[in-house]
Amino acid sequence: MRYAVLVCGPAGSGKSTFSSTLITHAQTIGRPIHLFNLDPAAEEFEYEPSIDIRDLISLEDVMEELELGPNGGLVYCFEYLLKNLDWLQENLNSYDDDFLIIDCPGQIELYTHFNIMQKIVQVLTMEFDFRLCATYLLESNFIADRPKFFSGVLSATSAMINLEIPHINVLSKMDLFKTGRTAAGTIAQIGPKELERYLDPDPDLLLGEVNEKTNPKFHSLNQAISHLVCHFILLRFLTTADFGLEVCLRYKISTWSLFYH
């Protein structure tokens, strides 16, 4: 029985940093762990990947040779991977008893508009006997803009539903948020009680500012989506700052236990 975690989320959400932190932690406690780069557009890593999709196909080569754009090129790369499962199996068999961190691409369309990631999960679980879980990272500066946070929550929900594996959501880069430095240049002034409303999203939080910035004819749609998200009881966020990596790991282990036993 083999284990792996998919590290997902939008571009710039801290997936590579999170993966590196997991690897550092595992090495500190003496557990064998390896990085699997599943992003054909990746450029550099703190740790050299043990398995790298770029050894099979890279986005740069696809865009140059087939004259495809970034998104079309990514789809082609994953379709090519799914047609070359012997390459994947050969590489995975080199790490039979080790834990794998799978660093995934940041294009959320792969989770929300295509079934590519779902197919990869099915291959890993059904054909290669992996026990998988996923971590979806969302950058904390999304909190500074409620419509943007609403969008991030919908993306996280979509990923949870489509991947169909044990899953946790994490607000990343909380150190920048707490010091008031966000990517948008705004100053965050949200206390612990207000922050809790974002960690466990409620309809009023999601709807208020969203309705102010949209045409009234969309308010009913906003309300329906908001209630759908908030009544999806598995949607909750942890934070890397408040809960710590150790708690995230324990939470992930508990989701494995509930899902697979």
Contacts in CASP RR format, 6 or more apart in sequence:
PFRMAT RR
TARGET T0000
AUTHOR 0000-0000-0000
METHOD contacts of the structure
MODEL  1
MRYAVLVCGPAGSGKSTFSSTLITHAQTIGRPIHLFNLDPAAEEFEYEPS
IDIRDLISLEDVMEELELGPNGGLVYCFEYLLKNLDWLQENLNSYDDDFL
IIDCPGQIELYTHFNIMQKIVQVLTMEFDFRLCATYLLESNFIADRPKFF
SGVLSATSAMINLEIPHINVLSKMDLFKTGRTAAGTIAQIGPKELERYLD
PDPDLLLGEVNEKTNPKFHSLNQAISHLVCHFILLRFLTTADFGLEVCLR
YKISTWSLFYH
1 129 0 8 1.000
1 131 0 8 1.000
2 92 0 8 1.000
2 95 0 8 1.000
2 96 0 8 1.000
2 97 0 8 1.000
2 100 0 8 1.000
2 128 0 8 1.000
2 129 0 8 1.000
2 130 0 8 1.000
2 131 0 8 1.000
3 99 0 8 1.000
3 100 0 8 1.000
3 130 0 8 1.000
3 131 0 8 1.000
3 132 0 8 1.000
3 256 0 8 1.000
4 36 0 8 1.000
4 99 0 8 1.000
4 100 0 8 1.000
4 101 0 8 1.000
4 102 0 8 1.000
4 124 0 8 1.000
4 130 0 8 1.000
4 131 0 8 1.000
4 132 0 8 1.000
5 22 0 8 1.000
5 99 0 8 1.000
5 100 0 8 1.000
5 101 0 8 1.000
5 102 0 8 1.000
5 132 0 8 1.000
5 133 0 8 1.000
5 134 0 8 1.000
5 135 0 8 1.000
5 252 0 8 1.000
6 102 0 8 1.000
6 104 0 8 1.000
6 117 0 8 1.000
6 121 0 8 1.000
6 132 0 8 1.000
6 133 0 8 1.000
6 134 0 8 1.000
6 135 0 8 1.000
6 163 0 8 1.000
6 165 0 8 1.000
7 15 0 8 1.000
7 18 0 8 1.000
7 19 0 8 1.000
7 22 0 8 1.000
7 101 0 8 1.000
7 102 0 8 1.000
7 103 0 8 1.000
7 104 0 8 1.000
7 134 0 8 1.000
7 135 0 8 1.000
7 137 0 8 1.000
8 15 0 8 1.000
8 104 0 8 1.000
8 106 0 8 1.000
8 111 0 8 1.000
8 117 0 8 1.000
8 134 0 8 1.000
8 135 0 8 1.000
8 136 0 8 1.000
8 137 0 8 1.000
8 159 0 8 1.000
8 163 0 8 1.000
9 15 0 8 1.000
9 104 0 8 1.000
9 106 0 8 1.000
9 108 0 8 1.000
9 111 0 8 1.000
9 136 0 8 1.000
9 137 0 8 1.000
9 138 0 8 1.000
9 155 0 8 1.000
9 159 0 8 1.000
10 106 0 8 1.000
10 108 0 8 1.000
10 137 0 8 1.000
10 138 0 8 1.000
10 139 0 8 1.000
10 152 0 8 1.000
10 155 0 8 1.000
11 106 0 8 1.000
11 107 0 8 1.000
12 106 0 8 1.000
12 139 0 8 1.000
13 106 0 8 1.000
13 137 0 8 1.000
13 138 0 8 1.000
13 139 0 8 1.000
13 172 0 8 1.000
13 173 0 8 1.000
14 137 0 8 1.000
14 139 0 8 1.000
14 172 0 8 1.000
14 173 0 8 1.000
15 103 0 8 1.000
15 104 0 8 1.000
15 106 0 8 1.000
15 137 0 8 1.000
16 42 0 8 1.000
16 45 0 8 1.000
16 46 0 8 1.000
16 103 0 8 1.000
17 46 0 8 1.000
17 172 0 8 1.000
18 135 0 8 1.000
18 137 0 8 1.000
18 170 0 8 1.000
18 172 0 8 1.000
18 240 0 8 1.000
19 35 0 8 1.000
19 45 0 8 1.000
19 47 0 8 1.000
19 101 0 8 1.000
19 103 0 8 1.000
20 45 0 8 1.000
20 46 0 8 1.000
20 47 0 8 1.000
21 245 0 8 1.000
22 33 0 8 1.000
22 101 0 8 1.000
22 245 0 8 1.000
22 249 0 8 1.000
23 33 0 8 1.000
23 35 0 8 1.000
23 47 0 8 1.000
23 101 0 8 1.000
25 245 0 8 1.000
25 246 0 8 1.000
25 249 0 8 1.000
26 32 0 8 1.000
26 33 0 8 1.000
26 99 0 8 1.000
27 33 0 8 1.000
31 99 0 8 1.000
32 95 0 8 1.000
32 97 0 8 1.000
32 98 0 8 1.000
32 99 0 8 1.000
33 98 0 8 1.000
33 99 0 8 1.000
33 100 0 8 1.000
33 101 0 8 1.000
34 49 0 8 1.000
34 50 0 8 1.000
34 51 0 8 1.000
34 95 0 8 1.000
34 98 0 8 1.000
34 99 0 8 1.000
34 100 0 8 1.000
34 101 0 8 1.000
35 45 0 8 1.000
35 47 0 8 1.000
35 48 0 8 1.000
35 49 0 8 1.000
35 50 0 8 1.000
35 51 0 8 1.000
35 100 0 8 1.000
35 101 0 8 1.000
35 103 0 8 1.000
36 49 0 8 1.000
36 50 0 8 1.000
36 51 0 8 1.000
36 52 0 8 1.000
36 100 0 8 1.000
36 101 0 8 1.000
36 102 0 8 1.000
36 103 0 8 1.000
37 45 0 8 1.000
37 49 0 8 1.000
37 51 0 8 1.000
37 52 0 8 1.000
37 53 0 8 1.000
37 54 0 8 1.000
37 103 0 8 1.000
38 53 0 8 1.000
38 102 0 8 1.000
38 103 0 8 1.000
38 104 0 8 1.000
38 105 0 8 1.000
38 120 0 8 1.000
39 53 0 8 1.000
39 103 0 8 1.000
39 104 0 8 1.000
39 105 0 8 1.000
39 106 0 8 1.000
40 53 0 8 1.000
40 54 0 8 1.000
40 57 0 8 1.000
40 58 0 8 1.000
40 59 0 8 1.000
40 62 0 8 1.000
40 74 0 8 1.000
40 77 0 8 1.000
40 78 0 8 1.000
40 105 0 8 1.000
41 58 0 8 1.000
41 59 0 8 1.000
41 60 0 8 1.000
41 70 0 8 1.000
41 74 0 8 1.000
41 105 0 8 1.000
42 54 0 8 1.000
42 103 0 8 1.000
45 103 0 8 1.000
49 103 0 8 1.000
50 94 0 8 1.000
50 95 0 8 1.000
51 91 0 8 1.000
51 92 0 8 1.000
51 94 0 8 1.000
51 95 0 8 1.000
51 100 0 8 1.000
53 77 0 8 1.000
53 81 0 8 1.000
56 80 0 8 1.000
56 81 0 8 1.000
56 84 0 8 1.000
56 87 0 8 1.000
57 77 0 8 1.000
57 80 0 8 1.000
57 81 0 8 1.000
58 77 0 8 1.000
59 70 0 8 1.000
59 73 0 8 1.000
59 74 0 8 1.000
59 77 0 8 1.000
62 68 0 8 1.000
62 73 0 8 1.000
62 76 0 8 1.000
62 77 0 8 1.000
63 69 0 8 1.000
63 70 0 8 1.000
63 73 0 8 1.000
66 73 0 8 1.000
66 76 0 8 1.000
68 76 0 8 1.000
70 107 0 8 1.000
71 107 0 8 1.000
71 109 0 8 1.000
74 105 0 8 1.000
74 107 0 8 1.000
74 110 0 8 1.000
75 110 0 8 1.000
75 114 0 8 1.000
75 116 0 8 1.000
78 110 0 8 1.000
78 116 0 8 1.000
78 120 0 8 1.000
79 116 0 8 1.000
81 87 0 8 1.000
81 88 0 8 1.000
81 120 0 8 1.000
82 116 0 8 1.000
82 119 0 8 1.000
82 120 0 8 1.000
82 123 0 8 1.000
85 123 0 8 1.000
85 127 0 8 1.000
88 123 0 8 1.000
88 128 0 8 1.000
89 127 0 8 1.000
89 128 0 8 1.000
92 100 0 8 1.000
92 128 0 8 1.000
100 130 0 8 1.000
104 110 0 8 1.000
104 117 0 8 1.000
108 155 0 8 1.000
108 158 0 8 1.000
108 159 0 8 1.000
110 116 0 8 1.000
110 117 0 8 1.000
111 117 0 8 1.000
111 155 0 8 1.000
111 158 0 8 1.000
111 159 0 8 1.000
111 162 0 8 1.000
111 163 0 8 1.000
112 155 0 8 1.000
112 158 0 8 1.000
112 159 0 8 1.000
112 162 0 8 1.000
115 162 0 8 1.000
117 159 0 8 1.000
117 162 0 8 1.000
117 163 0 8 1.000
118 162 0 8 1.000
118 163 0 8 1.000
118 164 0 8 1.000
121 132 0 8 1.000
121 163 0 8 1.000
121 164 0 8 1.000
121 165 0 8 1.000
124 130 0 8 1.000
124 132 0 8 1.000
125 131 0 8 1.000
125 132 0 8 1.000
125 165 0 8 1.000
131 256 0 8 1.000
131 260 0 8 1.000
132 165 0 8 1.000
132 166 0 8 1.000
133 165 0 8 1.000
133 166 0 8 1.000
133 167 0 8 1.000
133 168 0 8 1.000
133 252 0 8 1.000
133 255 0 8 1.000
133 256 0 8 1.000
133 259 0 8 1.000
134 159 0 8 1.000
134 160 0 8 1.000
134 163 0 8 1.000
134 165 0 8 1.000
134 166 0 8 1.000
134 167 0 8 1.000
134 168 0 8 1.000
135 167 0 8 1.000
135 168 0 8 1.000
135 169 0 8 1.000
135 170 0 8 1.000
135 248 0 8 1.000
135 252 0 8 1.000
136 156 0 8 1.000
136 159 0 8 1.000
136 160 0 8 1.000
136 167 0 8 1.000
136 168 0 8 1.000
136 169 0 8 1.000
136 170 0 8 1.000
137 169 0 8 1.000
137 170 0 8 1.000
137 171 0 8 1.000
137 172 0 8 1.000
138 152 0 8 1.000
138 153 0 8 1.000
138 155 0 8 1.000
138 156 0 8 1.000
138 169 0 8 1.000
138 170 0 8 1.000
138 171 0 8 1.000
138 172 0 8 1.000
138 237 0 8 1.000
139 171 0 8 1.000
139 172 0 8 1.000
139 173 0 8 1.000
139 183 0 8 1.000
140 171 0 8 1.000
140 172 0 8 1.000
140 173 0 8 1.000
140 174 0 8 1.000
140 176 0 8 1.000
140 177 0 8 1.000
140 182 0 8 1.000
140 239 0 8 1.000
141 173 0 8 1.000
141 176 0 8 1.000
141 177 0 8 1.000
141 182 0 8 1.000
141 183 0 8 1.000
141 184 0 8 1.000
141 186 0 8 1.000
141 188 0 8 1.000
142 148 0 8 1.000
142 149 0 8 1.000
142 151 0 8 1.000
142 152 0 8 1.000
142 171 0 8 1.000
143 149 0 8 1.000
143 171 0 8 1.000
143 177 0 8 1.000
143 188 0 8 1.000
143 190 0 8 1.000
143 195 0 8 1.000
143 198 0 8 1.000
144 177 0 8 1.000
144 182 0 8 1.000
144 184 0 8 1.000
144 186 0 8 1.000
144 188 0 8 1.000
145 184 0 8 1.000
145 186 0 8 1.000
146 205 0 8 1.000
146 206 0 8 1.000
146 208 0 8 1.000
146 209 0 8 1.000
146 210 0 8 1.000
147 209 0 8 1.000
147 210 0 8 1.000
147 213 0 8 1.000
149 198 0 8 1.000
149 206 0 8 1.000
150 206 0 8 1.000
150 210 0 8 1.000
150 226 0 8 1.000
153 201 0 8 1.000
153 206 0 8 1.000
153 229 0 8 1.000
153 235 0 8 1.000
154 225 0 8 1.000
154 229 0 8 1.000
156 169 0 8 1.000
156 235 0 8 1.000
157 229 0 8 1.000
157 232 0 8 1.000
157 235 0 8 1.000
159 167 0 8 1.000
160 167 0 8 1.000
160 169 0 8 1.000
160 232 0 8 1.000
160 234 0 8 1.000
160 235 0 8 1.000
165 259 0 8 1.000
166 252 0 8 1.000
166 255 0 8 1.000
166 256 0 8 1.000
166 258 0 8 1.000
166 259 0 8 1.000
166 260 0 8 1.000
167 234 0 8 1.000
167 255 0 8 1.000
168 238 0 8 1.000
168 248 0 8 1.000
168 251 0 8 1.000
168 252 0 8 1.000
168 255 0 8 1.000
169 235 0 8 1.000
169 236 0 8 1.000
169 237 0 8 1.000
169 238 0 8 1.000
170 237 0 8 1.000
170 238 0 8 1.000
170 239 0 8 1.000
170 240 0 8 1.000
170 248 0 8 1.000
171 177 0 8 1.000
171 198 0 8 1.000
171 199 0 8 1.000
171 237 0 8 1.000
171 238 0 8 1.000
171 239 0 8 1.000
171 240 0 8 1.000
172 240 0 8 1.000
173 240 0 8 1.000
174 239 0 8 1.000
174 240 0 8 1.000
174 241 0 8 1.000
174 242 0 8 1.000
175 241 0 8 1.000
176 182 0 8 1.000
177 188 0 8 1.000
178 188 0 8 1.000
178 241 0 8 1.000
180 186 0 8 1.000
180 187 0 8 1.000
180 188 0 8 1.000
182 188 0 8 1.000
190 198 0 8 1.000
197 205 0 8 1.000
198 205 0 8 1.000
198 237 0 8 1.000
199 236 0 8 1.000
199 237 0 8 1.000
199 238 0 8 1.000
199 239 0 8 1.000
200 236 0 8 1.000
200 237 0 8 1.000
201 229 0 8 1.000
201 230 0 8 1.000
201 235 0 8 1.000
202 230 0 8 1.000
203 223 0 8 1.000
203 226 0 8 1.000
203 227 0 8 1.000
203 230 0 8 1.000
206 222 0 8 1.000
206 226 0 8 1.000
206 229 0 8 1.000
206 230 0 8 1.000
207 222 0 8 1.000
207 223 0 8 1.000
207 226 0 8 1.000
210 222 0 8 1.000
210 226 0 8 1.000
211 219 0 8 1.000
211 222 0 8 1.000
214 222 0 8 1.000
229 235 0 8 1.000
238 247 0 8 1.000
238 248 0 8 1.000
238 251 0 8 1.000
240 248 0 8 1.000
243 251 0 8 1.000
END
